[in-house]
Amino acid sequence: MSRLIHRSKLSSIVSSIAASRKGRFLSTVDKPFDKSIPPDTDKVDEAETVHVPPPPTEKLLVLGGNGFVGSHICKEALGRGLTVSSLSRSGGSSIAEPWANSMIWHQGNIFSMDSWKDVLNGVTSIISCIGGFGSNAEMYKTNGTANINAIRAASEEGVKRFVYISAADFGLANYVLQGYYEGKRAAETELQVRYPYGGVILRPGFIYGTRRVGSMRLPLGVIGSPLEMVLQHAKPLSQVPLVGPLFTPPVNVTAVAKVALRAATDPVFPPGVVDVYGILRYSQQR
Ligand SMILES: NC(=O)c1ccc[n+]([C@@H]2O[C@H](COP(=O)([O-])OP(=O)(O)OC[C@H]3O[C@@H](n4cnc5c(N)ncnc54)[C@H](OP(=O)(O)O)[C@@H]3O)[C@@H](O)[C@H]2O)c1
């Protein structure tokens, strides 16, 4: 009797494996005993190799991957072996550096879903660097609405993690750049609602590094680096009402890129807001 049950299970598993070869999933659920196989035979069908698909690999999409912060993120991510794509209105043709050849550059406008809906196929995480200045209405649109659109599309497509490069509070400057900050905060709220577990918001102050402007390279570190050294130890000053935010330390673009990348790919990276001091701390970890 025990032999009979064993044979029945064996035949069921073998037929399941055969089914998986025809594109169906491997199943170990018992099927009725197959009377066509004599119960006293130990002969088993020839062993077949089951082709299990490899585990899904990280596929990162950087929104604004051709910009100042975005390009540093792309370069860093490629260096870690990720498959990296970028979406922006101008594509990636402006970057003449070797790493840019390993990128998948998409040209599209975040406000026209038709121009980029296919870009989300297979993407596991997104880092959005879309933002900018202009009139209050333009700033709200670029920093807020554009990112809200992206966050909604990503969550509907099942993208697991979403990192948004927001900005630190600048006290008095918030009144001058109202559309910028209101847009940033609106996008942050959307991210926290749609991605309570996989959403990370980075809030850097001034970001320094080498910024390309056309064919020129601006070494912003000349100002940013010494300021960072001094101000990272002056956290209490940054908490003084209204003027305090002026003492927010600048951060290196490489530090922002590293932390954004870790937040996008490490499933246990805590969701929520990471302020400047958090960015500095995480970037110093290995
Ligand atoms: N730089 C800083 O010091 C600093 C400080 C704090 C926070 N941040 C924030 O960090 C983020 C990145 O800053 P950044 O200095 O790297 O800015 P950036 O160089 O101007 O990059 C912005 C990117 O967004 C893309 N973009 C803009 N509108 C788009 C649209 N409608 N559709 C698709 N792509 C669009 C741009 O490419 P195209 O023009 O080709 O579309 C560009 O690649 C921004 O959100 C910014 O507010 C920056």
The ligand as an SDF file (V2000), in Angstrom:
LIG
                    3D

 48 52  0  0  0  0  0  0  0  0999 V2000
   21.1150   70.9370   -6.9730 N   0  0  0  0  0  0  0  0  0  0  0  0
   20.8700   71.2460   -5.7060 C   0  0  0  0  0  0  0  0  0  0  0  0
   21.6480   71.9400   -5.0210 O   0  0  0  0  0  0  0  0  0  0  0  0
   19.6290   70.7040   -5.0510 C   0  0  0  0  0  0  0  0  0  0  0  0
   19.4110   70.9370   -3.6790 C   0  0  0  0  0  0  0  0  0  0  0  0
   18.3020   70.3990   -3.0490 C   0  0  0  0  0  0  0  0  0  0  0  0
   17.3900   69.6460   -3.7930 C   0  0  0  0  0  0  0  0  0  0  0  0
   17.5990   69.4430   -5.1220 N   0  0  0  0  0  0  0  0  0  0  0  0
   16.6100   68.6580   -5.8720 C   0  0  0  0  0  0  0  0  0  0  0  0
   17.2530   67.5520   -6.4580 O   0  0  0  0  0  0  0  0  0  0  0  0
   16.5990   67.2200   -7.6990 C   0  0  0  0  0  0  0  0  0  0  0  0
   17.6650   67.1660   -8.8100 C   0  0  0  0  0  0  0  0  0  0  0  0
   18.2960   68.4430   -8.8870 O   0  0  0  0  0  0  0  0  0  0  0  0
   19.3490   68.7740  -10.0310 P   0  0  0  0  0  0  0  0  0  0  0  0
   20.1570   69.8920   -9.5300 O   0  0  0  0  0  0  0  0  0  0  0  0
   19.9940   67.5200  -10.4740 O   0  0  0  0  0  0  0  0  0  0  0  0
   18.3720   69.3160  -11.1680 O   0  0  0  0  0  0  0  0  0  0  0  0
   18.5920   69.2820  -12.7550 P   0  0  0  0  0  0  0  0  0  0  0  0
   20.0110   69.1280  -13.1060 O   0  0  0  0  0  0  0  0  0  0  0  0
   17.8570   70.4730  -13.2920 O   0  0  0  0  0  0  0  0  0  0  0  0
   17.8170   67.9550  -13.1880 O   0  0  0  0  0  0  0  0  0  0  0  0
   16.4140   67.9070  -13.3370 C   0  0  0  0  0  0  0  0  0  0  0  0
   16.0990   66.7590  -14.2620 C   0  0  0  0  0  0  0  0  0  0  0  0
   14.6830   66.6220  -14.4410 O   0  0  0  0  0  0  0  0  0  0  0  0
   14.4140   66.4080  -15.8330 C   0  0  0  0  0  0  0  0  0  0  0  0
   13.0610   66.8990  -16.0730 N   0  0  0  0  0  0  0  0  0  0  0  0
   12.5370   68.1160  -15.7500 C   0  0  0  0  0  0  0  0  0  0  0  0
   11.2470   68.1950  -16.1190 N   0  0  0  0  0  0  0  0  0  0  0  0
   10.9440   67.0110  -16.7050 C   0  0  0  0  0  0  0  0  0  0  0  0
    9.7560   66.4840  -17.2970 C   0  0  0  0  0  0  0  0  0  0  0  0
    8.6350   67.2020  -17.4090 N   0  0  0  0  0  0  0  0  0  0  0  0
    9.7780   65.2130  -17.7880 N   0  0  0  0  0  0  0  0  0  0  0  0
   10.9100   64.4710  -17.7170 C   0  0  0  0  0  0  0  0  0  0  0  0
   12.0670   64.9240  -17.1660 N   0  0  0  0  0  0  0  0  0  0  0  0
   12.0840   66.1810  -16.6720 C   0  0  0  0  0  0  0  0  0  0  0  0
   15.5100   67.2190  -16.5380 C   0  0  0  0  0  0  0  0  0  0  0  0
   15.8160   66.7620  -17.8400 O   0  0  0  0  0  0  0  0  0  0  0  0
   15.2210   67.4690  -19.1660 P   0  0  0  0  0  0  0  0  0  0  0  0
   15.3790   68.9370  -18.9870 O   0  0  0  0  0  0  0  0  0  0  0  0
   16.0280   66.8900  -20.2760 O   0  0  0  0  0  0  0  0  0  0  0  0
   13.8090   67.0480  -19.1910 O   0  0  0  0  0  0  0  0  0  0  0  0
   16.7100   66.9380  -15.6320 C   0  0  0  0  0  0  0  0  0  0  0  0
   17.3110   65.7180  -16.0020 O   0  0  0  0  0  0  0  0  0  0  0  0
   15.5560   68.2960   -7.9370 C   0  0  0  0  0  0  0  0  0  0  0  0
   14.3020   67.8190   -7.5210 O   0  0  0  0  0  0  0  0  0  0  0  0
   16.0050   69.4300   -7.0320 C   0  0  0  0  0  0  0  0  0  0  0  0
   14.9140   70.2310   -6.6160 O   0  0  0  0  0  0  0  0  0  0  0  0
   18.7000   69.9370   -5.7700 C   0  0  0  0  0  0  0  0  0  0  0  0
  1  2  1  0
  2  3  2  0
  2  4  1  0
  4  5  1  0
  4 48  2  0
  5  6  2  0
  6  7  1  0
  7  8  2  0
  8  9  1  0
  8 48  1  0
  9 10  1  0
  9 46  1  0
 10 11  1  0
 11 12  1  0
 11 44  1  0
 12 13  1  0
 13 14  1  0
 14 15  2  0
 14 16  1  0
 14 17  1  0
 17 18  1  0
 18 19  2  0
 18 20  1  0
 18 21  1  0
 21 22  1  0
 22 23  1  0
 23 24  1  0
 23 42  1  0
 24 25  1  0
 25 26  1  0
 25 36  1  0
 26 27  1  0
 26 35  1  0
 27 28  2  0
 28 29  1  0
 29 30  1  0
 29 35  2  0
 30 31  1  0
 30 32  2  0
 32 33  1  0
 33 34  2  0
 34 35  1  0
 36 37  1  0
 36 42  1  0
 37 38  1  0
 38 39  2  0
 38 40  1  0
 38 41  1  0
 42 43  1  0
 44 45  1  0
 44 46  1  0
 46 47  1  0
M  CHG  2   8   1  16  -1
M  END
$$$$
